[in-house]
Amino acid sequence: PKTEAFVAKIERFVAEQGVEMVSFAKHQRKDEITQQYLQQFEADEGVLLIDEAYSLVRGGERDFGREAIDAIVKLIEDRRDRIVVVMAGYPDEMEELISSNPGLRSRFPKVIHFPDYTTDELVQIFEVMAKAAEYDVDEPVLDRLRELLGAVQRGPTFGNARYVRNVLEAAIGRHAWRLREVEKPTVEEL
């Protein structure tokens, strides 16, 4: 759900800025951006979304992160009229990335901050994840989730949707543990 909403927000933003959207899209992570890929980047137009982009400035001398940043700067400059590059990540880490190369700040003049999900949105995400895992959740479960969400510290380390995924996975694990000795569980027990 968040990915679709994120893409929709980016599309609206780009449209509002008067940039023509094109149909080609790529989503790459640092571990997928290798020296060979950068040399053979096939996208001539479209949207390049780099999630967790700040990770490009991490790593040692044998890491291709810095080289990737330089290639991205060149890509943005050379194809500025037909490509949109979106870098996503946590605000402080993204500031470190933007500061790592003098050409980045001027090429990324717009910063869009997406606030954390609200408790209600996280509950909805939990419900979608539970349904996808073929679990039914009733109101007492959702009430308990709201309690957990109300008590958790929501700072820079808060996992947002990852937090509710972890809660669901922990619940599934506890459920499996409770059923480990049940020889023939009923549908209700499952």
Accessible surface in RSA format (square Angstrom, percent):
REM  Atomic radii and reference values for relative SASA: ProtOr
REM  Chains: A
REM  Algorithm: Lee & Richards
REM  Probe-radius: 1.40
REM  Slices: 20
REM RES _ NUM      All-atoms   Total-Side   Main-Chain    Non-polar    All polar
REM                ABS   REL    ABS   REL    ABS   REL    ABS   REL    ABS   REL
RES PRO A   1    97.80  71.3  73.44  66.9  24.36  88.6  80.39  66.4  17.40 108.2
RES LYS A   2    89.44  43.6  86.49  53.1   2.96   7.0  57.90  52.1  31.54  33.6
RES THR A   3    91.45  65.0  87.18  88.4   4.26  10.2  54.28  72.9  37.17  56.2
RES GLU A   4   134.97  77.5 127.25  96.3   7.73  18.4  48.83  94.4  86.15  70.3
RES ALA A   5    47.91  44.1  39.28  60.6   8.64  19.6  46.92  66.1   0.99   2.6
RES PHE A   6    35.23  17.6  32.95  20.4   2.28   5.9  34.88  21.1   0.35   1.0
RES VAL A   7    61.87  40.7  61.23  55.4   0.64   1.6  61.87  53.8   0.00   0.0
RES ALA A   8    37.36  34.3  34.59  53.4   2.77   6.3  36.54  51.5   0.82   2.2
RES LYS A   9    82.03  40.0  77.95  47.8   4.07   9.7  41.44  37.3  40.58  43.2
RES ILE A  10    13.59   7.7  13.59  10.1   0.00   0.0  13.59   9.8   0.00   0.0
RES GLU A  11    82.18  47.2  80.62  61.0   1.56   3.7  19.26  37.2  62.93  51.4
RES ARG A  12   131.52  55.2 128.06  65.3   3.46   8.2  64.44  88.1  67.08  40.7
RES PHE A  13    50.81  25.4  48.39  30.0   2.42   6.3  50.25  30.5   0.55   1.6
RES VAL A  14     5.28   3.5   4.87   4.4   0.41   1.0   5.28   4.6   0.00   0.0
RES ALA A  15    65.72  60.4  45.41  70.1  20.31  46.2  49.40  69.6  16.33  43.2
RES GLU A  16   133.30  76.5  96.43  73.0  36.87  87.8  46.11  89.2  87.19  71.2
RES GLN A  17    82.45  46.1  53.21  38.9  29.24  69.6  15.13  32.2  67.33  51.1
RES GLY A  18    68.03  83.9   0.00   N/A  68.03  83.9  35.64  97.8  32.39  72.6
RES VAL A  19    68.65  45.2  60.18  54.5   8.47  20.4  64.42  56.0   4.23  11.5
RES GLU A  20   148.23  85.1 125.05  94.6  23.18  55.2  54.77 105.9  93.46  76.3
RES MET A  21    62.79  32.5  41.05  27.2  21.74  51.8  41.80  35.5  21.00  27.8
RES VAL A  22    42.04  27.7  25.12  22.7  16.92  40.8  33.08  28.7   8.96  24.3
RES SER A  23   121.55 102.7  80.96 108.0  40.59  93.5  57.47 122.4  64.08  89.8
RES PHE A  24    72.97  36.5  66.84  41.4   6.13  16.0  72.12  43.7   0.85   2.4
RES ALA A  25    76.45  70.3  51.84  80.0  24.61  56.0  51.93  73.1  24.52  64.9
RES LYS A  26    40.82  19.9  32.06  19.7   8.76  20.9   9.88   8.9  30.94  33.0
RES HIS A  27    92.15  50.4  72.63  50.5  19.52  49.9  54.19  55.9  37.96  44.2
RES GLN A  28    26.85  15.0  26.85  19.6   0.00   0.0   0.12   0.3  26.72  20.3
RES ARG A  29    96.76  40.6  96.76  49.3   0.00   0.0  33.48  45.8  63.29  38.4
RES LYS A  30    54.52  26.6  48.25  29.6   6.27  14.9  30.11  27.1  24.41  26.0
RES ASP A  31   117.63  82.4  86.88  86.5  30.75  72.7  50.71 119.3  66.92  66.7
RES GLU A  32    88.52  50.8  74.93  56.7  13.59  32.4  31.60  61.1  56.92  46.5
RES ILE A  33    10.26   5.8   4.67   3.5   5.59  13.5   4.67   3.4   5.59  15.2
RES THR A  34    59.40  42.2  59.14  60.0   0.26   0.6  52.27  70.2   7.13  10.8
RES GLN A  35    71.60  40.0  71.29  52.1   0.31   0.7   9.67  20.6  61.93  47.0
RES GLN A  36   117.04  65.4 113.24  82.8   3.80   9.0  32.03  68.2  85.01  64.5
RES TYR A  37    38.90  18.2  33.84  19.3   5.06  13.2  38.59  29.0   0.31   0.4
RES LEU A  38    30.76  17.1  14.44  10.3  16.32  41.0  14.59  10.2  16.17  43.5
RES GLN A  39   130.27  72.8  92.00  67.2  38.27  91.1  39.14  83.3  91.12  69.1
RES GLN A  40   114.98  64.3  98.77  72.2  16.20  38.6  39.88  84.9  75.09  57.0
RES PHE A  41    29.47  14.7  14.81   9.2  14.66  38.1  14.81   9.0  14.66  42.0
RES GLU A  42   110.41  63.4  81.43  61.6  28.98  69.0  52.88 102.3  57.53  47.0
RES ALA A  43     4.47   4.1   2.26   3.5   2.21   5.0   4.47   6.3   0.00   0.0
RES ASP A  44    79.04  55.4  74.78  74.4   4.26  10.1  33.03  77.7  46.02  45.9
RES GLU A  45    79.53  45.7  78.50  59.4   1.03   2.4  14.10  27.3  65.42  53.4
RES GLY A  46     1.00   1.2   0.00   N/A   1.00   1.2   0.13   0.3   0.88   2.0
RES VAL A  47    19.58  12.9  17.78  16.1   1.80   4.3  18.22  15.8   1.36   3.7
RES LEU A  48     7.63   4.2   7.63   5.5   0.00   0.0   7.63   5.4   0.00   0.0
RES LEU A  49    22.66  12.6  22.66  16.2   0.00   0.0  22.66  15.9   0.00   0.0
RES ILE A  50     0.75   0.4   0.75   0.6   0.00   0.0   0.75   0.5   0.00   0.0
RES ASP A  51    39.20  27.5  38.30  38.1   0.90   2.1   4.10   9.7  35.10  35.0
RES GLU A  52    72.19  41.4  71.95  54.4   0.24   0.6  11.03  21.3  61.15  49.9
RES ALA A  53     0.24   0.2   0.00   0.0   0.24   0.6   0.24   0.3   0.00   0.0
RES TYR A  54    20.04   9.4  19.87  11.3   0.16   0.4   7.05   5.3  12.99  16.0
RES SER A  55    21.39  18.1  21.39  28.5   0.00   0.0  18.31  39.0   3.08   4.3
RES LEU A  56     1.60   0.9   0.83   0.6   0.77   1.9   0.83   0.6   0.77   2.1
RES VAL A  57    12.85   8.5   1.46   1.3  11.39  27.5   2.18   1.9  10.67  28.9
RES ARG A  58   111.43  46.8 104.55  53.3   6.88  16.4  47.57  65.0  63.86  38.7
RES GLY A  59    61.97  76.4   0.00   N/A  61.97  76.4  25.66  70.4  36.31  81.3
RES GLY A  60    56.44  69.6   0.00   N/A  56.44  69.6  38.27 105.0  18.17  40.7
RES GLU A  61   183.11 105.1 143.32 108.4  39.79  94.7  65.14 126.0 117.97  96.3
RES ARG A  62   228.77  96.1 203.84 103.9  24.93  59.4  88.51 121.0 140.26  85.0
RES ASP A  63    47.07  33.0  28.25  28.1  18.82  44.5  12.54  29.5  34.53  34.4
RES PHE A  64    80.41  40.2  77.70  48.1   2.71   7.1  78.20  47.4   2.21   6.3
RES GLY A  65     1.66   2.0   0.00   N/A   1.66   2.0   0.61   1.7   1.05   2.3
RES ARG A  66   134.02  56.3 132.98  67.8   1.05   2.5  68.89  94.2  65.13  39.5
RES GLU A  67    68.16  39.1  62.08  47.0   6.08  14.5  37.43  72.4  30.73  25.1
RES ALA A  68     0.73   0.7   0.73   1.1   0.00   0.0   0.73   1.0   0.00   0.0
RES ILE A  69     3.00   1.7   3.00   2.2   0.00   0.0   3.00   2.2   0.00   0.0
RES ASP A  70    82.39  57.7  75.15  74.8   7.24  17.1  29.02  68.3  53.37  53.2
RES ALA A  71    31.28  28.8  20.70  31.9  10.58  24.1  27.11  38.2   4.17  11.1
RES ILE A  72     4.15   2.4   3.65   2.7   0.50   1.2   4.13   3.0   0.02   0.1
RES VAL A  73    21.11  13.9  21.11  19.1   0.00   0.0  21.11  18.3   0.00   0.0
RES LYS A  74   129.07  63.0 124.49  76.4   4.58  10.9 101.08  91.0  27.99  29.8
RES LEU A  75    19.78  11.0  15.26  10.9   4.52  11.4  19.49  13.7   0.28   0.8
RES ILE A  76    22.49  12.8  22.39  16.7   0.11   0.3  22.49  16.2   0.00   0.0
RES GLU A  77    67.37  38.7  67.14  50.8   0.23   0.5  29.01  56.1  38.36  31.3
RES ASP A  78    76.27  53.4  50.71  50.5  25.57  60.5  24.32  57.2  51.95  51.8
RES ARG A  79    54.09  22.7  54.09  27.6   0.00   0.0   0.23   0.3  53.86  32.6
RES ARG A  80   161.33  67.7 136.79  69.7  24.54  58.4  50.64  69.2 110.69  67.1
RES ASP A  81   121.27  84.9  82.07  81.7  39.20  92.7  46.59 109.6  74.69  74.5
RES ARG A  82    89.83  37.7  78.71  40.1  11.11  26.5  38.64  52.8  51.19  31.0
RES ILE A  83    15.06   8.6   1.36   1.0  13.70  33.0   1.97   1.4  13.09  35.5
RES VAL A  84    25.48  16.8  22.10  20.0   3.38   8.1  25.48  22.1   0.00   0.0
RES VAL A  85    17.74  11.7   1.63   1.5  16.11  38.8   1.63   1.4  16.11  43.7
RES VAL A  86    20.74  13.6  17.93  16.2   2.81   6.8  20.74  18.0   0.00   0.0
RES MET A  87    23.67  12.3   2.06   1.4  21.61  51.4   2.06   1.8  21.61  28.6
RES ALA A  88    20.14  18.5  15.03  23.2   5.11  11.6  20.14  28.4   0.00   0.0
RES GLY A  89    37.25  45.9   0.00   N/A  37.25  45.9  11.54  31.7  25.71  57.6
RES TYR A  90    89.81  41.9  88.29  50.2   1.51   3.9  74.44  55.9  15.37  18.9
RES PRO A  91    84.22  61.4  70.65  64.4  13.57  49.3  78.70  65.0   5.52  34.3
RES ASP A  92   113.56  79.5 103.34 102.9  10.22  24.2  31.44  74.0  82.12  81.9
RES GLU A  93    51.16  29.4  49.99  37.8   1.17   2.8   8.56  16.6  42.60  34.8
RES MET A  94    26.47  13.7  26.40  17.5   0.07   0.2  26.47  22.5   0.00   0.0
RES GLU A  95    86.62  49.7  84.06  63.6   2.56   6.1  49.67  96.1  36.94  30.2
RES GLU A  96    93.85  53.9  84.60  64.0   9.25  22.0  39.15  75.7  54.70  44.7
RES LEU A  97     0.00   0.0   0.00   0.0   0.00   0.0   0.00   0.0   0.00   0.0
RES ILE A  98    22.43  12.8  20.80  15.5   1.62   3.9  20.80  15.0   1.62   4.4
RES SER A  99    72.10  60.9  39.15  52.2  32.95  75.9  37.07  78.9  35.02  49.1
RES SER A 100    37.25  31.5   4.43   5.9  32.81  75.6  14.40  30.7  22.85  32.0
RES ASN A 101    21.60  14.9  19.95  19.3   1.65   4.0   1.52   3.7  20.08  19.4
RES PRO A 102   133.64  97.4 101.71  92.7  31.93 116.1 115.79  95.6  17.85 111.0
RES GLY A 103    13.27  16.4   0.00   N/A  13.27  16.4  11.65  32.0   1.63   3.6
RES LEU A 104     0.00   0.0   0.00   0.0   0.00   0.0   0.00   0.0   0.00   0.0
RES ARG A 105   120.61  50.6 118.53  60.4   2.08   4.9  67.36  92.1  53.25  32.3
RES SER A 106    84.87  71.7  56.99  76.1  27.88  64.2  54.88 116.9  29.99  42.0
RES ARG A 107    70.15  29.5  50.65  25.8  19.50  46.4  16.17  22.1  53.98  32.7
RES PHE A 108    32.91  16.5  24.01  14.9   8.90  23.2  26.21  15.9   6.70  19.2
RES PRO A 109   104.51  76.2  69.87  63.7  34.64 125.9  77.30  63.8  27.22 169.2
RES LYS A 110   115.61  56.4  96.74  59.4  18.87  44.9  48.93  44.0  66.68  71.0
RES VAL A 111   135.86  89.4 102.14  92.5  33.72  81.2 105.17  91.4  30.68  83.2
RES ILE A 112    68.05  38.7  43.47  32.4  24.57  59.2  46.35  33.4  21.70  58.9
RES HIS A 113   127.93  69.9 103.91  72.2  24.02  61.4  79.51  81.9  48.42  56.3
RES PHE A 114    52.19  26.1  35.75  22.1  16.44  42.8  35.75  21.7  16.44  47.1
RES PRO A 115    95.64  69.7  83.64  76.2  11.99  43.6  84.82  70.0  10.82  67.2
RES ASP A 116    72.45  50.8  55.79  55.5  16.66  39.4  14.12  33.2  58.33  58.2
RES TYR A 117    33.89  15.8  31.11  17.7   2.77   7.2  31.33  23.5   2.56   3.2
RES THR A 118    77.86  55.4  72.11  73.1   5.75  13.7  74.55 100.1   3.31   5.0
RES THR A 119    43.06  30.6  39.52  40.1   3.54   8.4  24.22  32.5  18.84  28.5
RES ASP A 120    94.01  65.9  91.43  91.0   2.58   6.1  27.88  65.6  66.14  66.0
RES GLU A 121    73.70  42.3  72.39  54.8   1.31   3.1  22.66  43.8  51.03  41.7
RES LEU A 122     0.00   0.0   0.00   0.0   0.00   0.0   0.00   0.0   0.00   0.0
RES VAL A 123     4.06   2.7   4.06   3.7   0.00   0.0   4.06   3.5   0.00   0.0
RES GLN A 124   110.89  62.0 109.63  80.1   1.26   3.0  29.99  63.8  80.90  61.4
RES ILE A 125    12.71   7.2  12.18   9.1   0.53   1.3  12.71   9.2   0.00   0.0
RES PHE A 126     5.61   2.8   5.61   3.5   0.00   0.0   5.61   3.4   0.00   0.0
RES GLU A 127    66.13  38.0  62.59  47.4   3.53   8.4  17.25  33.4  48.88  39.9
RES VAL A 128    78.75  51.8  75.31  68.2   3.44   8.3  77.72  67.5   1.03   2.8
RES MET A 129    49.54  25.7  43.73  28.9   5.81  13.8  46.71  39.7   2.83   3.7
RES ALA A 130     0.22   0.2   0.22   0.3   0.00   0.0   0.22   0.3   0.00   0.0
RES LYS A 131   164.50  80.3 155.59  95.5   8.91  21.2  99.89  89.9  64.61  68.8
RES ALA A 132    85.10  78.2  46.75  72.1  38.35  87.2  59.37  83.6  25.73  68.1
RES ALA A 133    43.23  39.8  20.47  31.6  22.77  51.8  31.43  44.3  11.80  31.3
RES GLU A 134   161.04  92.5 126.26  95.5  34.78  82.8  48.97  94.7 112.08  91.5
RES TYR A 135    66.00  30.8  59.46  33.8   6.54  17.0  41.85  31.4  24.16  29.8
RES ASP A 136   151.36 106.0 120.02 119.5  31.34  74.1  39.90  93.9 111.46 111.2
RES VAL A 137    41.17  27.1  16.42  14.9  24.75  59.6  17.42  15.1  23.75  64.4
RES ASP A 138    85.56  59.9  77.20  76.8   8.36  19.8  40.12  94.4  45.44  45.3
RES GLU A 139    96.50  55.4  91.14  68.9   5.36  12.8  54.40 105.2  42.10  34.4
RES PRO A 140    91.46  66.7  81.92  74.7   9.54  34.7  85.71  70.8   5.75  35.8
RES VAL A 141    63.48  41.8  59.28  53.7   4.20  10.1  62.47  54.3   1.02   2.8
RES LEU A 142     9.43   5.3   9.43   6.7   0.00   0.0   9.43   6.6   0.00   0.0
RES ASP A 143    66.24  46.4  63.78  63.5   2.46   5.8  22.79  53.6  43.45  43.3
RES ARG A 144   128.50  54.0 127.68  65.1   0.82   1.9  53.06  72.5  75.44  45.7
RES LEU A 145     3.42   1.9   2.25   1.6   1.16   2.9   3.05   2.1   0.37   1.0
RES ARG A 146    84.61  35.5  78.74  40.1   5.86  14.0  41.84  57.2  42.77  25.9
RES GLU A 147   106.63  61.2  92.88  70.3  13.76  32.8  44.92  86.9  61.71  50.4
RES LEU A 148    51.20  28.5  49.79  35.6   1.41   3.5  49.90  35.0   1.30   3.5
RES LEU A 149     2.27   1.3   0.00   0.0   2.27   5.7   0.00   0.0   2.27   6.1
RES GLY A 150    66.35  81.8   0.00   N/A  66.35  81.8  34.42  94.5  31.93  71.5
RES ALA A 151    88.65  81.5  51.40  79.3  37.25  84.7  60.34  85.0  28.31  75.0
RES VAL A 152    41.95  27.6  25.60  23.2  16.35  39.4  32.99  28.7   8.96  24.3
RES GLN A 153   157.57  88.1 138.85 101.5  18.72  44.6  53.54 114.0 104.03  78.9
RES ARG A 154    83.18  34.9  49.04  25.0  34.14  81.3  32.69  44.7  50.49  30.6
RES GLY A 155    23.80  29.3   0.00   N/A  23.80  29.3  18.73  51.4   5.07  11.3
RES PRO A 156   124.21  90.5  97.29  88.7  26.92  97.9 111.27  91.9  12.95  80.5
RES THR A 157   132.80  94.5 105.85 107.3  26.95  64.2  81.83 109.9  50.97  77.0
RES PHE A 158    15.37   7.7   1.42   0.9  13.94  36.3   7.77   4.7   7.60  21.7
RES GLY A 159    14.36  17.7   0.00   N/A  14.36  17.7   5.36  14.7   9.01  20.2
RES ASN A 160    17.48  12.1  17.48  16.9   0.00   0.0  11.63  28.0   5.85   5.7
RES ALA A 161    20.43  18.8  19.63  30.3   0.80   1.8  19.84  27.9   0.59   1.6
RES ARG A 162   104.82  44.0 100.13  51.0   4.69  11.2  33.98  46.4  70.84  42.9
RES TYR A 163    49.95  23.3  48.32  27.5   1.63   4.2  36.58  27.5  13.37  16.5
RES VAL A 164     0.00   0.0   0.00   0.0   0.00   0.0   0.00   0.0   0.00   0.0
RES ARG A 165    99.04  41.6  99.04  50.5   0.00   0.0  28.61  39.1  70.43  42.7
RES ASN A 166    73.67  50.8  68.63  66.3   5.05  12.1  24.84  59.8  48.84  47.2
RES VAL A 167    28.17  18.5  24.05  21.8   4.12   9.9  28.06  24.4   0.11   0.3
RES LEU A 168    12.17   6.8  12.17   8.7   0.00   0.0  12.17   8.5   0.00   0.0
RES GLU A 169    95.52  54.8  85.97  65.0   9.55  22.7  36.76  71.1  58.76  48.0
RES ALA A 170    46.57  42.8  33.04  51.0  13.54  30.8  44.41  62.5   2.16   5.7
RES ALA A 171    35.86  33.0  31.84  49.1   4.03   9.2  32.99  46.5   2.87   7.6
RES ILE A 172    46.83  26.6  45.96  34.2   0.87   2.1  46.77  33.7   0.06   0.2
RES GLY A 173    39.71  49.0   0.00   N/A  39.71  49.0  33.91  93.1   5.79  13.0
RES ARG A 174   134.97  56.7 132.36  67.5   2.61   6.2  64.57  88.2  70.40  42.7
RES HIS A 175    32.08  17.5  32.08  22.3   0.00   0.0  25.50  26.3   6.57   7.6
RES ALA A 176    59.45  54.7  48.81  75.3  10.64  24.2  54.18  76.3   5.28  14.0
RES TRP A 177   163.03  65.4 159.91  77.4   3.12   7.3 142.04  75.7  20.99  34.1
RES ARG A 178   156.29  65.6 133.89  68.3  22.40  53.3  71.32  97.5  84.96  51.5
RES LEU A 179    30.97  17.2  24.42  17.5   6.55  16.5  24.79  17.4   6.18  16.6
RES ARG A 180   126.79  53.2  87.51  44.6  39.28  93.5  43.64  59.6  83.15  50.4
RES GLU A 181   142.92  82.1 110.72  83.8  32.19  76.6  50.81  98.3  92.11  75.2
RES VAL A 182    54.26  35.7  39.79  36.0  14.47  34.9  44.30  38.5   9.96  27.0
RES GLU A 183   157.63  90.5 123.85  93.7  33.78  80.4  56.37 109.0 101.26  82.7
RES LYS A 184   171.22  83.5 150.84  92.6  20.38  48.5  96.72  87.1  74.50  79.4
RES PRO A 185    45.63  33.3  28.74  26.2  16.89  61.4  28.74  23.7  16.89 104.9
RES THR A 186    76.48  54.4  69.20  70.2   7.28  17.3  73.47  98.7   3.00   4.5
RES VAL A 187   137.72  90.6 126.93 114.9  10.79  26.0 126.97 110.3  10.75  29.2
RES GLU A 188   162.68  93.4 138.47 104.8  24.21  57.6  61.53 119.0 101.15  82.6
RES GLU A 189    73.98  42.5  61.16  46.3  12.82  30.5  30.90  59.8  43.08  35.2
RES LEU A 190   112.27  62.5  85.76  61.4  26.51  66.6  97.76  68.7  14.51  39.0
END  Absolute sums over single chains surface
CHAIN  1 A    12869.2      10535.0       2334.2       7025.9       5843.3
END  Absolute sums over all chains
TOTAL         12869.2      10535.0       2334.2       7025.9       5843.3
